[in-house]
Amino acid sequence: MSERVLTIEVNGEPHRILSSDNRTLLEVLREDLGLTGTKHGCDVGECGACSVLMDGQPVLACLVLALQVGDRTVTTIEGLAADGNPDPVQKAFAERGAAQCGYCTPGMIISSRALLDGNPDPSTEEINTALAGNLCRCTGYNKIVEAVHLAASREARP
């Protein structure tokens, strides 16, 4: 198996990493960069716990090889906060009690952020569709949907 030096931009910062060809973006984020907010769930792309933004679009980091990242930008849950302030979606999740065990929360927030970036006033059906790839065993999803609506309403204010 060959190894190569990769340069990837994560949360606005370039990183040089020595990686084998078969390592996933998830492994690099957690093991090399110490960004453990991105969770290691099912490892087959079914739970959404490893969701990150790549060029602003949600992807499953367990299914992306690190060498595929190339010139793209990656944003993890740690990269959503700005100047020490949580993202509005993060705030809304906390306020609505949308996180219980917390394992799915980073992926849910990442997918919600991507939704709101493309659709600032989503319907409940659009939220459900955007979050369909993120599984939660604790909350029943109602509080998660409420949190996304709350974040959307706050971002819509001037």
Secondary structure as a PSIPRED ss2 file (coil, helix, strand):
# PSIPRED VFORMAT (PSIPRED V4.0)

   1 M C   1.000  0.000  0.000
   2 S C   1.000  0.000  0.000
   3 E E   0.000  0.000  1.000
   4 R E   0.000  0.000  1.000
   5 V E   0.000  0.000  1.000
   6 L E   0.000  0.000  1.000
   7 T E   0.000  0.000  1.000
   8 I E   0.000  0.000  1.000
   9 E E   0.000  0.000  1.000
  10 V E   0.000  0.000  1.000
  11 N C   1.000  0.000  0.000
  12 G C   1.000  0.000  0.000
  13 E E   0.000  0.000  1.000
  14 P E   0.000  0.000  1.000
  15 H E   0.000  0.000  1.000
  16 R E   0.000  0.000  1.000
  17 I E   0.000  0.000  1.000
  18 L E   0.000  0.000  1.000
  19 S E   0.000  0.000  1.000
  20 S E   0.000  0.000  1.000
  21 D C   1.000  0.000  0.000
  22 N C   1.000  0.000  0.000
  23 R C   1.000  0.000  0.000
  24 T E   0.000  0.000  1.000
  25 L H   0.000  1.000  0.000
  26 L H   0.000  1.000  0.000
  27 E H   0.000  1.000  0.000
  28 V H   0.000  1.000  0.000
  29 L H   0.000  1.000  0.000
  30 R H   0.000  1.000  0.000
  31 E H   0.000  1.000  0.000
  32 D H   0.000  1.000  0.000
  33 L C   1.000  0.000  0.000
  34 G C   1.000  0.000  0.000
  35 L C   1.000  0.000  0.000
  36 T C   1.000  0.000  0.000
  37 G C   1.000  0.000  0.000
  38 T C   1.000  0.000  0.000
  39 K C   1.000  0.000  0.000
  40 H C   1.000  0.000  0.000
  41 G C   1.000  0.000  0.000
  42 C C   1.000  0.000  0.000
  43 D C   1.000  0.000  0.000
  44 V C   1.000  0.000  0.000
  45 G C   1.000  0.000  0.000
  46 E C   1.000  0.000  0.000
  47 C C   1.000  0.000  0.000
  48 G C   1.000  0.000  0.000
  49 A C   1.000  0.000  0.000
  50 C C   1.000  0.000  0.000
  51 S E   0.000  0.000  1.000
  52 V E   0.000  0.000  1.000
  53 L E   0.000  0.000  1.000
  54 M E   0.000  0.000  1.000
  55 D C   1.000  0.000  0.000
  56 G C   1.000  0.000  0.000
  57 Q E   0.000  0.000  1.000
  58 P E   0.000  0.000  1.000
  59 V E   0.000  0.000  1.000
  60 L E   0.000  0.000  1.000
  61 A C   1.000  0.000  0.000
  62 C C   1.000  0.000  0.000
  63 L C   1.000  0.000  0.000
  64 V C   1.000  0.000  0.000
  65 L E   0.000  0.000  1.000
  66 A H   0.000  1.000  0.000
  67 L H   0.000  1.000  0.000
  68 Q H   0.000  1.000  0.000
  69 V C   1.000  0.000  0.000
  70 G C   1.000  0.000  0.000
  71 D C   1.000  0.000  0.000
  72 R C   1.000  0.000  0.000
  73 T E   0.000  0.000  1.000
  74 V E   0.000  0.000  1.000
  75 T E   0.000  0.000  1.000
  76 T C   1.000  0.000  0.000
  77 I H   0.000  1.000  0.000
  78 E H   0.000  1.000  0.000
  79 G H   0.000  1.000  0.000
  80 L C   1.000  0.000  0.000
  81 A C   1.000  0.000  0.000
  82 A E   0.000  0.000  1.000
  83 D C   1.000  0.000  0.000
  84 G C   1.000  0.000  0.000
  85 N E   0.000  0.000  1.000
  86 P C   1.000  0.000  0.000
  87 D C   1.000  0.000  0.000
  88 P H   0.000  1.000  0.000
  89 V H   0.000  1.000  0.000
  90 Q H   0.000  1.000  0.000
  91 K H   0.000  1.000  0.000
  92 A H   0.000  1.000  0.000
  93 F H   0.000  1.000  0.000
  94 A H   0.000  1.000  0.000
  95 E H   0.000  1.000  0.000
  96 R H   0.000  1.000  0.000
  97 G C   1.000  0.000  0.000
  98 A C   1.000  0.000  0.000
  99 A C   1.000  0.000  0.000
 100 Q C   1.000  0.000  0.000
 101 C C   1.000  0.000  0.000
 102 G C   1.000  0.000  0.000
 103 Y C   1.000  0.000  0.000
 104 C C   1.000  0.000  0.000
 105 T H   0.000  1.000  0.000
 106 P H   0.000  1.000  0.000
 107 G H   0.000  1.000  0.000
 108 M H   0.000  1.000  0.000
 109 I H   0.000  1.000  0.000
 110 I H   0.000  1.000  0.000
 111 S H   0.000  1.000  0.000
 112 S H   0.000  1.000  0.000
 113 R H   0.000  1.000  0.000
 114 A H   0.000  1.000  0.000
 115 L H   0.000  1.000  0.000
 116 L H   0.000  1.000  0.000
 117 D H   0.000  1.000  0.000
 118 G H   0.000  1.000  0.000
 119 N C   1.000  0.000  0.000
 120 P C   1.000  0.000  0.000
 121 D C   1.000  0.000  0.000
 122 P C   1.000  0.000  0.000
 123 S C   1.000  0.000  0.000
 124 T H   0.000  1.000  0.000
 125 E H   0.000  1.000  0.000
 126 E H   0.000  1.000  0.000
 127 I H   0.000  1.000  0.000
 128 N H   0.000  1.000  0.000
 129 T H   0.000  1.000  0.000
 130 A H   0.000  1.000  0.000
 131 L C   1.000  0.000  0.000
 132 A C   1.000  0.000  0.000
 133 G C   1.000  0.000  0.000
 134 N C   1.000  0.000  0.000
 135 L C   1.000  0.000  0.000
 136 C C   1.000  0.000  0.000
 137 R C   1.000  0.000  0.000
 138 C C   1.000  0.000  0.000
 139 T C   1.000  0.000  0.000
 140 G C   1.000  0.000  0.000
 141 Y C   1.000  0.000  0.000
 142 N H   0.000  1.000  0.000
 143 K H   0.000  1.000  0.000
 144 I H   0.000  1.000  0.000
 145 V H   0.000  1.000  0.000
 146 E H   0.000  1.000  0.000
 147 A H   0.000  1.000  0.000
 148 V H   0.000  1.000  0.000
 149 H H   0.000  1.000  0.000
 150 L H   0.000  1.000  0.000
 151 A H   0.000  1.000  0.000
 152 A H   0.000  1.000  0.000
 153 S H   0.000  1.000  0.000
 154 R H   0.000  1.000  0.000
 155 E H   0.000  1.000  0.000
 156 A H   0.000  1.000  0.000
 157 R C   1.000  0.000  0.000
 158 P C   1.000  0.000  0.000
